[in-house]
Amino acid sequence: MIERSVVELAARLRERGRPFTVATVVAVAGSAYRRPGAKLVFAGDERAGSISGGELDGDVLRTGALRARGGPVVIAADGCQGMVEVLVERGGEAGCVDPLAIAERCWRAQRRCAIATVFRGGPIGARVVAFDDGELAVDPGVAPALREHIAADAWRVLADAESARFAYEGVDVFVELVRPPPRVFVFGAGFDAPPVVALAAALGWEVERPIGEPVELAPRVDATDTAACVVMNHDYARDRACVATLVRTRARYIGVLGPRSRLDRMLAELELAPDARVHGPAGLALGGDTPEAIALAIVAEIQTCVGGVAM
């Protein structure tokens, strides 16, 4: 998943008209700290993201802008017991598909897309983007025959919900699935809610603390690509109303604070069948009973259920 800090820095630099450089891991052979899709954006002393967590980042920061001056270039370097290939290019080039601008657009609209990038044997850095509504965006440098092959595999990545690498008679392409970060709905205003909000936001997730009746908020949950809901009102009747509404939505995770017996009573009263999305007590069994420890357990469970899974 593209890091929020990367998309946000690129947007700020673009708005200011400041040139910037983007480095993207496009292929890994063996072991490496970061996987394909990892990005580093920088302009002068402003930077966000990482492609290696170490020496490769420093090398790209020192020489990347100069290397990309003549156009996109792929560099290869040793990773952790493996080889990493990195596409380095100038960001936001006029007339070209801008993957980070597209990611921002998809996040805002709660849509998915698959961004295919040529990194060997063809027009390096050229892209084809398949959107989940059937729209297709293509860089002008992609020949029609190649475009058809890439588009077909981009649609496949959208359907499989998993990034992949493809080869077409010597042309290598990395197709990255782009989906909005999880959006966490925290139902509750108690003293233990702010740590959940803060930790989820620190991971780059969107966080909302809904105000109003649960049934009024269901459309907002349904309009979210990957919704995680935490029910922590400390009020039995209101928690039950939340559960009754949320199980009818597209929420991927529904965590309910409190002992399991309390949740079982709710489910029995609501006559609800077992639902794997409903977790109670909310959070992994990590130990600790402070608000911060409980927040860590809850956010860790959300990460396990939806944070790293392309659904």
C-alpha positions in Angstrom: 0.0 0.0 0.0 1.3 3.5 -0.9 2.2 5.4 2.3 0.0 8.4 3.0 3.0 10.6 3.7 4.3 9.9 0.2 1.1 10.9 -1.5 0.7 14.0 0.7 4.2 15.3 0.1 3.9 14.8 -3.6 0.6 16.8 -3.6 2.2 19.7 -1.6 5.2 19.8 -3.9 3.0 19.7 -7.0 0.8 22.6 -5.7 3.9 24.7 -5.1 5.3 23.9 -8.5 8.4 22.5 -7.1 10.2 19.7 -9.1 10.5 16.4 -7.2 11.9 12.9 -7.7 10.1 9.6 -7.1 11.9 6.3 -6.6 9.8 3.1 -6.7 10.8 -0.5 -6.1 9.6 -2.3 -9.2 11.3 -5.8 -8.7 13.0 -7.8 -6.0 15.0 -11.0 -6.4 15.6 -12.8 -3.1 15.2 -10.9 0.2 14.8 -7.2 0.6 13.6 -4.8 3.3 10.9 -3.3 1.1 8.7 -5.0 -1.5 7.7 -3.8 -5.0 5.6 -0.7 -4.8 7.6 0.9 -2.0 8.2 4.6 -2.7 10.5 7.4 -1.8 9.6 11.0 -2.8 12.1 13.9 -2.3 12.9 17.4 -3.3 15.9 19.0 -1.6 15.6 18.4 2.2 12.0 17.4 1.9 11.3 13.6 1.8 8.8 10.9 2.5 8.7 7.2 2.3 11.5 4.7 1.9 12.7 2.1 -0.6 15.3 0.2 1.5 15.5 1.6 5.0 19.3 2.0 4.5 22.1 2.6 2.1 20.0 2.5 -1.1 17.8 5.4 0.2 20.9 7.5 0.7 22.2 6.7 -2.7 19.0 7.7 -4.4 18.7 10.8 -2.3 22.3 11.8 -3.3 22.1 11.1 -7.0 18.5 10.2 -7.9 17.5 13.7 -9.2 20.6 13.8 -11.4 20.0 10.3 -12.7 16.4 11.0 -13.7 17.2 14.3 -15.4 17.3 12.7 -18.8 14.2 10.6 -18.2 13.1 7.6 -16.0 15.9 5.2 -15.2 16.1 1.9 -13.4 18.9 1.2 -11.0 19.8 -2.1 -9.4 21.3 -2.6 -6.0 22.0 -5.2 -3.4 19.2 -5.6 -0.8 19.2 -7.9 2.2 20.5 -11.0 0.5 18.8 -10.1 -2.7 18.7 -7.7 -5.7 16.4 -4.6 -5.8 15.5 -2.7 -8.9 14.3 0.8 -8.5 12.6 3.1 -11.0 13.8 6.7 -10.5 11.9 9.5 -12.3 10.9 13.1 -12.1 7.4 13.5 -10.4 4.4 15.1 -11.9 5.7 15.4 -15.5 3.3 17.2 -17.8 1.5 15.0 -20.3 2.4 11.8 -18.3 0.3 9.6 -16.1 1.1 10.7 -12.5 0.7 7.7 -10.3 0.7 9.6 -7.0 -1.9 12.1 -8.2 -4.0 9.1 -9.3 -3.5 7.5 -5.9 -4.7 10.7 -4.2 -7.7 10.8 -6.6 -8.7 7.2 -5.8 -8.3 7.7 -2.1 -10.6 10.7 -2.1 -13.2 8.8 -4.1 -12.8 5.5 -2.2 -12.0 3.8 -5.5 -9.4 1.3 -6.6 -7.1 1.2 -9.6 -4.2 -0.8 -11.0 -1.2 1.2 -12.2 1.0 -0.7 -14.7 4.6 0.7 -15.1 7.1 -0.4 -17.8 10.5 -0.8 -16.2 12.5 -2.8 -18.8 12.6 -3.5 -22.5 10.1 -0.7 -23.5 9.4 2.9 -22.9 10.7 3.0 -19.3 8.3 4.7 -16.9 5.3 4.6 -19.3 2.1 3.7 -17.6 -1.4 2.2 -18.2 -4.0 2.6 -15.4 -7.1 0.6 -15.0 -9.8 2.0 -12.7 -12.4 0.0 -11.0 -15.2 1.7 -12.9 -13.8 0.6 -16.3 -11.9 3.8 -17.1 -8.5 3.4 -18.7 -5.6 6.0 -18.7 -2.6 5.4 -21.0 0.7 7.3 -21.5 1.1 8.3 -25.1 4.3 6.3 -25.4 2.6 3.0 -25.1 2.0 1.2 -28.4 -1.5 -0.1 -29.0 -0.6 -3.8 -29.0 1.4 -3.4 -25.8 -1.4 -1.4 -24.3 -3.9 -4.1 -24.9 -1.7 -6.7 -23.1 -1.0 -4.5 -20.2 -4.6 -3.4 -19.8 -5.8 -7.0 -19.7 -3.4 -7.8 -16.9 -4.2 -4.6 -15.0 -7.8 -5.6 -15.0 -6.7 -9.0 -13.7 -4.8 -7.3 -10.8 -7.9 -5.4 -9.9 -9.9 -8.6 -9.9 -7.3 -10.6 -7.9 -6.6 -7.6 -5.6 -2.9 -8.3 -5.6 0.0 -6.5 -7.3 2.0 -8.5 -9.8 4.8 -8.5 -12.4 4.3 -9.4 -16.0 6.5 -9.8 -19.1 5.6 -9.4 -22.7 8.3 -10.4 -25.2 11.1 -8.7 -23.4 9.0 -5.9 -21.9 8.8 -6.1 -18.1 5.9 -4.4 -16.3 5.0 -4.0 -12.6 1.3 -3.7 -12.0 0.5 -2.1 -8.6 -2.8 -2.4 -6.9 -3.8 0.9 -5.4 -6.6 1.0 -2.8 -7.5 3.6 -0.2 -6.1 3.1 3.3 -8.5 1.6 5.8 -11.0 4.1 7.3 -11.6 3.5 11.0 -14.9 4.5 12.5 -14.7 4.9 16.3 -18.1 4.8 17.9 -17.5 6.3 21.4 -16.3 9.4 23.1 -14.8 8.0 26.2 -11.3 8.5 27.6 -10.1 5.4 25.8 -11.1 6.5 22.3 -8.4 9.1 21.7 -5.5 6.6 21.8 -7.3 4.4 19.2 -7.8 7.5 17.0 -4.1 8.6 17.4 -2.6 5.2 16.7 -4.7 4.6 13.7 -3.9 8.0 12.3 -0.2 7.4 12.9 -0.4 4.4 10.5 -1.8 6.7 7.8 -5.4 5.4 8.1 -8.4 7.7 7.9 -10.2 8.0 11.2 -13.8 9.2 11.9 -15.6 9.6 15.2 -19.2 9.6 14.1 -21.9 11.6 15.8 -25.5 10.6 15.4 -27.6 7.5 15.3 -25.9 4.4 13.9 -28.5 3.9 11.2 -27.8 7.4 9.9 -24.1 6.5 9.6 -24.4 3.2 7.7 -24.2 4.9 4.2 -20.9 6.4 5.2 -19.5 3.0 6.1 -20.9 1.5 2.9 -19.2 4.2 0.8 -15.8 3.2 2.3 -13.6 0.8 0.4 -12.2 -0.8 3.6 -14.1 0.1 6.7 -13.1 -0.9 10.2 -15.5 -0.1 13.1 -14.7 0.0 16.8 -17.7 0.1 19.1 -16.7 1.5 22.5 -19.6 3.6 23.8 -19.6 2.0 27.3 -23.3 2.0 26.9 -25.0 -1.4 26.4 -28.0 -0.2 24.5 -26.0 2.1 22.2 -23.4 -0.6 21.6 -26.1 -3.0 20.6 -27.7 -0.5 18.3 -24.3 0.0 16.6 -23.7 -3.8 16.2 -27.2 -4.2 14.8 -26.6 -1.6 12.1 -22.9 -2.4 11.3 -23.5 -6.1 10.6 -25.7 -5.0 7.7 -23.0 -2.8 6.2 -19.9 -3.6 4.1 -17.6 -3.1 7.2 -14.7 -5.5 7.1 -14.0 -5.4 10.8 -16.4 -4.7 13.7 -14.7 -4.7 17.1 -16.8 -4.4 20.3 -15.2 -3.4 23.6 -16.0 -5.4 26.6 -16.1 -9.1 27.7 -17.2 -11.8 25.2 -20.2 -12.6 27.4 -21.5 -9.1 26.8 -21.2 -9.4 23.0 -22.7 -12.9 23.0 -25.7 -11.5 24.9 -26.1 -8.7 22.2 -25.9 -11.2 19.4 -28.5 -13.4 21.0 -30.9 -10.5 21.6 -30.4 -9.4 18.0 -30.9 -12.9 16.7 -27.7 -12.6 14.6 -25.9 -15.5 13.1 -22.2 -15.8 13.8 -20.2 -13.3 11.7 -16.5 -13.5 11.3 -16.2 -9.7 11.0 -17.4 -9.2 14.6 -14.7 -9.4 17.2 -15.2 -9.3 20.9 -13.5 -8.3 23.1 -12.0 -6.0 20.5 -8.2 -6.4 20.1 -5.6 -9.0 20.2 -4.6 -10.6 23.5 -1.4 -8.6 23.9 -1.7 -7.9 27.6 -2.1 -4.6 29.4 -5.1 -2.7 30.5 -4.3 1.0 30.0 -6.1 3.0 27.3 -2.9 3.0 25.2 -2.4 -0.7 25.6 -6.0 -1.4 24.6 -5.6 0.9 21.6 -2.5 -1.0 20.5 -4.4 -4.3 20.8 -7.4 -3.0 18.8 -5.3 -1.4 16.0 -3.1 -4.5 15.8 -6.2 -6.6 15.3 -7.5 -4.3 12.6 -4.1 -4.4 10.8 -4.3 -8.2 11.0 -7.8 -8.3 9.6 -7.8 -5.6 7.0 -4.7 -3.4 7.0 -2.5 -5.7 4.9 -5.2 -7.5 3.0 -6.4 -6.3 -0.4 -10.1 -7.2 -0.3 
